[in-house]
Amino acid sequence: MATVMSSPGKSTQIRLTRTSASYWRVTFDNPPLNLMGAAFVPQFREIVSLIEADEHVKVVLFDSPDAALDKFVDALATRIASFDKWAIANTKHLVNEASLPPDVEIAAGWQACLKSLARPAAQQKLKTLFEQGFHKPGDAENHLGAYVEKLGL
């Protein structure tokens, strides 16, 4: 089936490959860090709408062109796509119950993260990043590692 969707004439940052009716592959290709930019959001929204509208899709694999082990992952995803959708959903639910912390713990971790961002030292580092253009598309996103290194983080 292997159809590929991309936006002609636009800078395509996401590709959708329909490997079969039940198994689709979404490739993020926005080097160097696959950061979301202005072109990414509408492309991602379009792909999510297609996924939600298609009742045959069981598995969607999100990857990057830099991924390793492609053949193994592809074979595993193809096998999982052959399973009954109900079985996949119930297995996912059981895995989530067994592996995710309770909502109370997640909420506590989120609150701790927000409190740490409010600390004066964190605010100063954020201010420095914003002054260097971090909040604007362009150079800061393309060279994020170098900017963070300058801050000594």
ZAKOLDO-850248 format. One record per atom (N, C-alpha, C): z, x, y; residue in one letter. Coordinates in nm, 4 decimals. Example, Ala and Ser with C-alpha at 12.3 -4.5 7.8 and 13.67 -1.06 7.14 Angstrom:
SITE        zz        xx        yy  type
SITE    0.7800    1.3190   -0.5690     a
SITE    0.7800    1.2300   -0.4500     a
SITE    0.7800    1.3200   -0.3300     a
SITE    0.7080    1.2850   -0.2250     s
SITE    0.7140    1.3670   -0.1060     s
SITE    0.7870    1.2900    0.0030     s
end
This chain:
SITE        zz        xx        yy  type
SITE    0.0000    0.0827   -0.1189     m
SITE    0.0000    0.0000    0.0000     m
SITE    0.0000    0.0870    0.1251     m
SITE    0.0736    0.1899    0.1324     a
SITE    0.0849    0.2939    0.2346     a
SITE    0.0095    0.2723    0.3648     a
SITE    0.0485    0.1730    0.4426     t
SITE   -0.0090    0.1547    0.5748     t
SITE    0.0844    0.2174    0.6763     t
SITE    0.0278    0.2753    0.7800     v
SITE    0.1068    0.3420    0.8818     v
SITE    0.0844    0.2712    1.0142     v
SITE    0.1946    0.2437    1.0853     m
SITE    0.1855    0.1816    1.2153     m
SITE    0.2265    0.2824    1.3209     m
SITE    0.1430    0.2978    1.4205     s
SITE    0.1786    0.3784    1.5361     s
SITE    0.1092    0.3160    1.6550     s
SITE    0.1481    0.3566    1.7738     s
SITE    0.0933    0.2977    1.8948     s
SITE   -0.0222    0.3810    1.9474     s
SITE   -0.1475    0.3310    1.9374     p
SITE   -0.2600    0.4095    1.9862     p
SITE   -0.2534    0.4256    2.1375     p
SITE   -0.2840    0.5450    2.1837     g
SITE   -0.2870    0.5721    2.3263     g
SITE   -0.1503    0.6004    2.3861     g
SITE   -0.0442    0.5784    2.3110     k
SITE    0.0911    0.6048    2.3587     k
SITE    0.1471    0.7263    2.2863     k
SITE    0.2517    0.7833    2.3438     s
SITE    0.3225    0.8912    2.2754     s
SITE    0.4075    0.8279    2.1663     s
SITE    0.3643    0.8417    2.0420     t
SITE    0.4337    0.7787    1.9307     t
SITE    0.5516    0.8639    1.8888     t
SITE    0.6717    0.8064    1.9001     q
SITE    0.7936    0.8764    1.8618     q
SITE    0.8489    0.8248    1.7297     q
SITE    0.7956    0.7114    1.6824     i
SITE    0.8402    0.6521    1.5571     i
SITE    0.7169    0.6062    1.4808     i
SITE    0.7139    0.6375    1.3500     r
SITE    0.6036    0.5911    1.2648     r
SITE    0.6612    0.5053    1.1531     r
SITE    0.5943    0.3952    1.1245     l
SITE    0.6322    0.3081    1.0141     l
SITE    0.5285    0.3217    0.9048     l
SITE    0.5738    0.3552    0.7847     t
SITE    0.4852    0.3644    0.6688     t
SITE    0.5300    0.2602    0.5679     t
SITE    0.4405    0.1694    0.5348     r
SITE    0.4709    0.0671    0.4342     r
SITE    0.4281    0.1228    0.2980     r
SITE    0.5215    0.1862    0.2282     t
SITE    0.4937    0.2473    0.0988     t
SITE    0.4623    0.1402   -0.0046     t
SITE    0.5359    0.0305    0.0004     s
SITE    0.5097   -0.0870   -0.0831     s
SITE    0.5612   -0.2072   -0.0049     s
SITE    0.5456   -0.3251   -0.0615     a
SITE    0.5929   -0.4456    0.0078     a
SITE    0.7447   -0.4410    0.0274     a
SITE    0.8164   -0.3760   -0.0650     s
SITE    0.9621   -0.3770   -0.0585     s
SITE    1.0227   -0.2469   -0.0055     s
SITE    0.9426   -0.1437    0.0122     y
SITE    0.9940   -0.0129    0.0549     y
SITE    0.9131    0.0388    0.1733     y
SITE    0.9799    0.0494    0.2873     w
SITE    0.9169    0.1019    0.4091     w
SITE    0.9896    0.2286    0.4507     w
SITE    0.9157    0.3155    0.5190     r
SITE    0.9714    0.4419    0.5661     r
SITE    0.9498    0.4490    0.7174     r
SITE    1.0562    0.4779    0.7930     v
SITE    1.0499    0.4906    0.9385     v
SITE    1.0795    0.6362    0.9723     v
SITE    0.9835    0.7021    1.0357     t
SITE    0.9968    0.8444    1.0672     t
SITE    1.0162    0.8629    1.2178     t
SITE    1.1302    0.9232    1.2541     f
SITE    1.1559    0.9580    1.3936     f
SITE    1.0918    1.0932    1.4187     f
SITE    1.0020    1.0981    1.5164     d
SITE    0.9294    1.2221    1.5429     d
SITE    0.9247    1.2452    1.6936     d
SITE    1.0398    1.2837    1.7494     n
SITE    1.0522    1.3100    1.8921     n
SITE    1.1237    1.4437    1.9098     n
SITE    1.0492    1.5537    1.8810     p
SITE    1.1130    1.6852    1.8851     p
SITE    1.1631    1.7206    2.0255     p
SITE    1.2598    1.8069    2.0378     p
SITE    1.3168    1.8868    1.9298     p
SITE    1.4383    1.8211    1.8641     p
SITE    1.5008    1.7209    1.9282     l
SITE    1.6254    1.6668    1.8744     l
SITE    1.6166    1.5194    1.8353     l
SITE    1.4994    1.4588    1.8409     n
SITE    1.4823    1.3162    1.8119     n
SITE    1.5711    1.2284    1.8995     n
SITE    1.5828    1.2647    2.0278     l
SITE    1.6612    1.1856    2.1207     l
SITE    1.5834    1.0607    2.1615     l
SITE    1.6571    0.9539    2.1892     m
SITE    1.5926    0.8305    2.2332     m
SITE    1.5549    0.8435    2.3799     m
SITE    1.4288    0.8187    2.4095     g
SITE    1.3811    0.8193    2.5465     g
SITE    1.3235    0.6835    2.5816     g
SITE    1.2591    0.6757    2.6966     a
SITE    1.2038    0.5484    2.7438     a
SITE    1.0988    0.4929    2.6482     a
SITE    1.0173    0.5775    2.5886     a
SITE    0.9130    0.5304    2.4964     a
SITE    0.9711    0.4918    2.3603     a
SITE    1.0842    0.5512    2.3239     f
SITE    1.1444    0.5283    2.1925     f
SITE    1.1942    0.3851    2.1758     f
SITE    1.2633    0.3337    2.2765     v
SITE    1.3314    0.2044    2.2641     v
SITE    1.2358    0.0898    2.2317     v
SITE    1.1257    0.0711    2.3057     p
SITE    1.0359   -0.0396    2.2690     p
SITE    0.9687   -0.0190    2.1334     p
SITE    0.9390    0.1050    2.0970     q
SITE    0.8800    0.1315    1.9654     q
SITE    0.9789    0.0974    1.8554     q
SITE    1.1047    0.1349    1.8721     f
SITE    1.2071    0.1050    1.7728     f
SITE    1.2294   -0.0458    1.7631     f
SITE    1.2350   -0.1128    1.8781     r
SITE    1.2531   -0.2583    1.8800     r
SITE    1.1403   -0.3276    1.8040     r
SITE    1.0164   -0.2815    1.8215     e
SITE    0.9017   -0.3397    1.7526     e
SITE    0.9152   -0.3231    1.6005     e
SITE    0.9559   -0.2059    1.5573     i
SITE    0.9701   -0.1807    1.4132     i
SITE    1.0844   -0.2634    1.3549     i
SITE    1.1967   -0.2721    1.4249     v
SITE    1.3085   -0.3540    1.3762     v
SITE    1.2665   -0.5001    1.3650     v
SITE    1.1898   -0.5489    1.4605     s
SITE    1.1401   -0.6873    1.4540     s
SITE    1.0516   -0.7087    1.3319     s
SITE    0.9658   -0.6110    1.3021     l
SITE    0.8809   -0.6217    1.1838     l
SITE    0.9638   -0.6238    1.0555     l
SITE    1.0657   -0.5397    1.0492     i
SITE    1.1532   -0.5340    0.9321     i
SITE    1.2260   -0.6671    0.9141     i
SITE    1.2816   -0.7186    1.0231     e
SITE    1.3569   -0.8435    1.0151     e
SITE    1.2689   -0.9617    0.9777     e
SITE    1.1418   -0.9584    1.0169     a
SITE    1.0516   -1.0708    0.9927     a
SITE    0.9924   -1.0712    0.8517     a
SITE    0.9983   -0.9593    0.7824     d
SITE    0.9352   -0.9499    0.6509     d
SITE    1.0381   -0.9725    0.5399     d
SITE    1.0229   -1.0805    0.4659     e
SITE    1.1207   -1.1154    0.3628     e
SITE    1.1117   -1.0289    0.2373     e
SITE    1.0059   -0.9490    0.2251     h
SITE    0.9870   -0.8674    0.1047     h
SITE    1.0528   -0.7300    0.1151     h
SITE    1.0872   -0.6866    0.2354     v
SITE    1.1455   -0.5531    0.2542     v
SITE    1.2863   -0.5502    0.1960     v
SITE    1.3109   -0.4524    0.1088     k
SITE    1.4439   -0.4342    0.0497     k
SITE    1.5047   -0.3017    0.0926     k
SITE    1.4216   -0.1992    0.1086     v
SITE    1.4691   -0.0650    0.1425     v
SITE    1.3889   -0.0126    0.2602     v
SITE    1.4621    0.0377    0.3609     v
SITE    1.3987    0.1065    0.4728     v
SITE    1.4634    0.2437    0.4809     v
SITE    1.3821    0.3464    0.4643     l
SITE    1.4300    0.4842    0.4683     l
SITE    1.3976    0.5408    0.6060     l
SITE    1.4993    0.5869    0.6769     f
SITE    1.4806    0.6504    0.8071     f
SITE    1.4825    0.8008    0.7837     f
SITE    1.3789    0.8696    0.8349     d
SITE    1.3727    1.0136    0.8136     d
SITE    1.3136    1.0827    0.9346     d
SITE    1.2971    1.2122    0.9207     s
SITE    1.2419    1.2983    1.0239     s
SITE    1.1413    1.3906    0.9566     s
SITE    1.0385    1.4350    1.0291     p
SITE    0.9415    1.5239    0.9653     p
SITE    1.0026    1.6552    0.9184     p
SITE    1.1219    1.6865    0.9643     d
SITE    1.1865    1.8115    0.9261     d
SITE    1.2752    1.7960    0.8029     d
SITE    1.2740    1.6796    0.7393     a
SITE    1.3631    1.6535    0.6259     a
SITE    1.3217    1.7380    0.5031     a
SITE    1.4188    1.7750    0.4229     a
SITE    1.3966    1.8426    0.2951     a
SITE    1.4099    1.7416    0.1839     a
SITE    1.3711    1.7834    0.0622     l
SITE    1.3884    1.6968   -0.0548     l
SITE    1.3106    1.5657   -0.0459     l
SITE    1.1965    1.5658    0.0246     d
SITE    1.1197    1.4432    0.0454     d
SITE    1.0820    1.3730   -0.0842     d
SITE    1.0382    1.4479   -0.1868     k
SITE    0.9939    1.3851   -0.3114     k
SITE    1.1094    1.3140   -0.3815     k
SITE    1.2259    1.3771   -0.3836     f
SITE    1.3421    1.3164   -0.4469     f
SITE    1.3832    1.1889   -0.3739     f
SITE    1.3932    1.1973   -0.2426     v
SITE    1.4345    1.0816   -0.1625     v
SITE    1.3339    0.9685   -0.1778     v
SITE    1.2054    1.0027   -0.1749     d
SITE    1.1008    0.9022   -0.1897     d
SITE    1.1098    0.8346   -0.3265     d
SITE    1.1311    0.9114   -0.4328     a
SITE    1.1429    0.8543   -0.5675     a
SITE    1.2663    0.7641   -0.5786     a
SITE    1.3768    0.8069   -0.5212     l
SITE    1.4990    0.7271   -0.5258     l
SITE    1.4815    0.5966   -0.4475     l
SITE    1.4234    0.6056   -0.3283     a
SITE    1.4025    0.4853   -0.2471     a
SITE    1.3068    0.3883   -0.3161     a
SITE    1.2035    0.4403   -0.3812     t
SITE    1.1095    0.3551   -0.4542     t
SITE    1.1823    0.2836   -0.5679     t
SITE    1.2687    0.3551   -0.6387     r
SITE    1.3446    0.2929   -0.7483     r
SITE    1.4381    0.1849   -0.6958     r
SITE    1.5104    0.2138   -0.5887     i
SITE    1.6031    0.1150   -0.5320     i
SITE    1.5264   -0.0078   -0.4829     i
SITE    1.4070    0.0129   -0.4270     a
SITE    1.3269   -0.0992   -0.3775     a
SITE    1.2857   -0.1942   -0.4896     a
SITE    1.2876   -0.1470   -0.6139     s
SITE    1.2508   -0.2332   -0.7264     s
SITE    1.3668   -0.3235   -0.7700     s
SITE    1.4877   -0.2955   -0.7211     f
SITE    1.6038   -0.3763   -0.7582     f
SITE    1.5999   -0.5110   -0.6873     f
SITE    1.6755   -0.6061   -0.7412     d
SITE    1.6913   -0.7366   -0.6800     d
SITE    1.7643   -0.7218   -0.5459     d
SITE    1.7192   -0.7950   -0.4440     k
SITE    1.7778   -0.7830   -0.3103     k
SITE    1.9269   -0.8193   -0.3106     k
SITE    1.9659   -0.9194   -0.3899     w
SITE    2.1051   -0.9598   -0.3993     w
SITE    2.1901   -0.8464   -0.4550     w
SITE    2.1394   -0.7773   -0.5563     a
SITE    2.2129   -0.6658   -0.6164     a
SITE    2.2310   -0.5518   -0.5163     a
SITE    2.1278   -0.5247   -0.4374     i
SITE    2.1371   -0.4186   -0.3358     i
SITE    2.2442   -0.4548   -0.2332     i
SITE    2.2426   -0.5796   -0.1850     a
SITE    2.3391   -0.6233   -0.0834     a
SITE    2.4823   -0.6172   -0.1362     a
SITE    2.5043   -0.6611   -0.2598     n
SITE    2.6395   -0.6578   -0.3165     n
SITE    2.6873   -0.5161   -0.3409     n
SITE    2.5983   -0.4279   -0.3853     t
SITE    2.6361   -0.2883   -0.4062     t
SITE    2.6728   -0.2235   -0.2737     t
SITE    2.5934   -0.2489   -0.1704     k
SITE    2.6235   -0.1950   -0.0372     k
SITE    2.7593   -0.2437    0.0110     k
SITE    2.7885   -0.3721   -0.0113     h
SITE    2.9174   -0.4277    0.0287     h
SITE    3.0325   -0.3565   -0.0430     h
SITE    3.0183   -0.3360   -0.1733     l
SITE    3.1228   -0.2676   -0.2499     l
SITE    3.1418   -0.1230   -0.2049     l
SITE    3.0302   -0.0538   -0.1762     v
SITE    3.0387    0.0849   -0.1280     v
SITE    3.1102    0.0883    0.0068     v
SITE    3.0759   -0.0054    0.0952     n
SITE    3.1426   -0.0106    0.2259     n
SITE    3.2926   -0.0336    0.2103     n
SITE    3.3307   -0.1261    0.1223     e
SITE    3.4729   -0.1537    0.1010     e
SITE    3.5466   -0.0316    0.0478     e
SITE    3.4804    0.0427   -0.0400     a
SITE    3.5444    0.1587   -0.1022     a
SITE    3.5457    0.2818   -0.0123     a
SITE    3.4498    0.2925    0.0787     s
SITE    3.4356    0.4175    0.1529     s
SITE    3.4719    0.4090    0.3004     s
SITE    3.4639    0.2926    0.3601     l
SITE    3.4937    0.2823    0.5027     l
SITE    3.6413    0.2536    0.5253     l
SITE    3.6986    0.3097    0.6306     p
SITE    3.8391    0.2780    0.6604     p
SITE    3.8493    0.1331    0.7092     p
SITE    3.9694    0.0770    0.7035     p
SITE    3.9880   -0.0591    0.7531     p
SITE    3.9550   -0.0678    0.9021     p
SITE    3.9216   -0.1882    0.9479     d
SITE    3.8862   -0.2096    1.0887     d
SITE    3.9949   -0.1600    1.1836     d
SITE    4.1208   -0.1743    1.1439     v
SITE    4.2327   -0.1293    1.2273     v
SITE    4.2233    0.0205    1.2531     v
SITE    4.1900    0.0973    1.1476     e
SITE    4.1790    0.2422    1.1632     e
SITE    4.0573    0.2798    1.2478     e
SITE    3.9467    0.2083    1.2285     i
SITE    3.8279    0.2362    1.3087     i
SITE    3.8570    0.2081    1.4558     i
SITE    3.9258    0.0974    1.4833     a
SITE    3.9603    0.0620    1.6219     a
SITE    4.0501    0.1682    1.6837     a
SITE    4.1467    0.2182    1.6061     a
SITE    4.2371    0.3211    1.6576     a
SITE    4.1603    0.4494    1.6902     a
SITE    4.0667    0.4865    1.6030     g
SITE    3.9856    0.6056    1.6283     g
SITE    3.8991    0.5893    1.7522     g
SITE    3.8433    0.4714    1.7689     w
SITE    3.7600    0.4447    1.8868     w
SITE    3.8445    0.4527    2.0148     w
SITE    3.9634    0.3950    2.0107     q
SITE    4.0514    0.4003    2.1278     q
SITE    4.0904    0.5447    2.1596     q
SITE    4.1169    0.6247    2.0568     a
SITE    4.1509    0.7657    2.0786     a
SITE    4.0336    0.8397    2.1423     a
SITE    3.9115    0.8084    2.0976     c
SITE    3.7920    0.8709    2.1555     c
SITE    3.7795    0.8357    2.3032     c
SITE    3.7962    0.7082    2.3354     l
SITE    3.7858    0.6652    2.4762     l
SITE    3.8933    0.7298    2.5624     l
SITE    4.0156    0.7405    2.5078     k
SITE    4.1237    0.8050    2.5833     k
SITE    4.0934    0.9524    2.6067     k
SITE    4.0348    1.0190    2.5063     s
SITE    4.0044    1.1608    2.5236     s
SITE    3.8959    1.1813    2.6283     s
SITE    3.8033    1.0869    2.6391     l
SITE    3.6995    1.0969    2.7416     l
SITE    3.7562    1.0789    2.8823     l
SITE    3.8694    1.0110    2.8918     a
SITE    3.9315    0.9881    3.0228     a
SITE    4.0145    1.1075    3.0700     a
SITE    4.0390    1.2039    2.9822     r
SITE    4.1174    1.3214    3.0202     r
SITE    4.0466    1.3977    3.1317     r
SITE    4.1204    1.4552    3.2249     p
SITE    4.0591    1.5283    3.3363     p
SITE    3.9645    1.6404    3.2913     p
SITE    4.0004    1.7139    3.1861     a
SITE    3.9135    1.8230    3.1408     a
SITE    3.7800    1.7674    3.0909     a
SITE    3.7841    1.6567    3.0160     a
SITE    3.6603    1.5955    2.9669     a
SITE    3.5791    1.5408    3.0828     a
SITE    3.6451    1.4785    3.1792     q
SITE    3.5746    1.4235    3.2952     q
SITE    3.5050    1.5347    3.3739     q
SITE    3.5704    1.6507    3.3863     q
SITE    3.5096    1.7625    3.4582     q
SITE    3.3857    1.8128    3.3859     q
SITE    3.3929    1.8224    3.2534     k
SITE    3.2771    1.8681    3.1760     k
SITE    3.1631    1.7677    3.1857     k
SITE    3.1956    1.6381    3.1799     l
SITE    3.0919    1.5353    3.1963     l
SITE    3.0297    1.5424    3.3350     l
SITE    3.1137    1.5599    3.4372     k
SITE    3.0638    1.5710    3.5747     k
SITE    2.9671    1.6889    3.5869     k
SITE    3.0032    1.8017    3.5267     t
SITE    2.9177    1.9203    3.5313     t
SITE    2.7833    1.8930    3.4634     t
SITE    2.7866    1.8247    3.3481     l
SITE    2.6613    1.7902    3.2805     l
SITE    2.5747    1.6987    3.3671     l
SITE    2.6358    1.5985    3.4290     f
SITE    2.5598    1.5078    3.5150     f
SITE    2.5012    1.5817    3.6354     f
SITE    2.5762    1.6734    3.6923     e
SITE    2.5261    1.7519    3.8050     e
SITE    2.4050    1.8361    3.7652     e
SITE    2.3993    1.8750    3.6379     q
SITE    2.2873    1.9552    3.5896     q
SITE    2.1689    1.8685    3.5464     q
SITE    2.1792    1.7372    3.5656     g
SITE    2.0670    1.6491    3.5347     g
SITE    2.0721    1.5867    3.3972     g
SITE    2.1872    1.5900    3.3322     f
SITE    2.1984    1.5371    3.1964     f
SITE    2.1652    1.3879    3.1887     f
SITE    2.1921    1.3132    3.2941     h
SITE    2.1701    1.1691    3.2933     h
SITE    2.0258    1.1299    3.3233     h
SITE    1.9429    1.2246    3.3535     k
SITE    1.8024    1.1971    3.3841     k
SITE    1.7149    1.2465    3.2688     k
SITE    1.6100    1.1703    3.2360     p
SITE    1.5190    1.2200    3.1318     p
SITE    1.4540    1.3504    3.1766     p
SITE    1.4373    1.4393    3.0847     g
SITE    1.3669    1.5620    3.1190     g
SITE    1.4332    1.6859    3.0650     g
SITE    1.4448    1.7841    3.1516     d
SITE    1.4843    1.9181    3.1109     d
SITE    1.6194    1.9235    3.0397     d
SITE    1.7176    1.8490    3.0876     a
SITE    1.8502    1.8569    3.0262     a
SITE    1.8472    1.8136    2.8801     a
SITE    1.7754    1.7036    2.8498     e
SITE    1.7660    1.6590    2.7122     e
SITE    1.6896    1.7591    2.6268     e
SITE    1.5851    1.8171    2.6834     n
SITE    1.5035    1.9112    2.6081     n
SITE    1.5753    2.0422    2.5790     n
SITE    1.6741    2.0763    2.6610     h
SITE    1.7471    2.2023    2.6451     h
SITE    1.8977    2.1791    2.6390     h
SITE    1.9384    2.0693    2.5727     l
SITE    2.0790    2.0300    2.5679     l
SITE    2.1678    2.1422    2.5159     l
SITE    2.1261    2.2087    2.4108     g
SITE    2.2074    2.3159    2.3541     g
SITE    2.2394    2.4251    2.4541     g
SITE    2.1418    2.4644    2.5331     a
SITE    2.1638    2.5698    2.6321     a
SITE    2.2617    2.5241    2.7403     a
SITE    2.2498    2.3977    2.7821     y
SITE    2.3400    2.3465    2.8848     y
SITE    2.4842    2.3393    2.8327     y
SITE    2.5021    2.2918    2.7113     v
SITE    2.6355    2.2822    2.6535     v
SITE    2.6937    2.4223    2.6362     v
SITE    2.6100    2.5175    2.5963     e
SITE    2.6561    2.6564    2.5806     e
SITE    2.7059    2.7119    2.7134     e
SITE    2.6381    2.6781    2.8241     k
SITE    2.6815    2.7261    2.9558     k
SITE    2.8192    2.6737    2.9918     k
SITE    2.8530    2.5541    2.9418     l
SITE    2.9834    2.4951    2.9703     l
SITE    3.0940    2.5570    2.8857     l
SITE    3.0545    2.6306    2.7835     g
SITE    3.1516    2.6938    2.6944     g
SITE    3.2160    2.5949    2.5985     g
SITE    3.1402    2.4906    2.5629     l
SITE    3.1943    2.3898    2.4692     l
SITE    3.1827    2.4359    2.3270     l
end
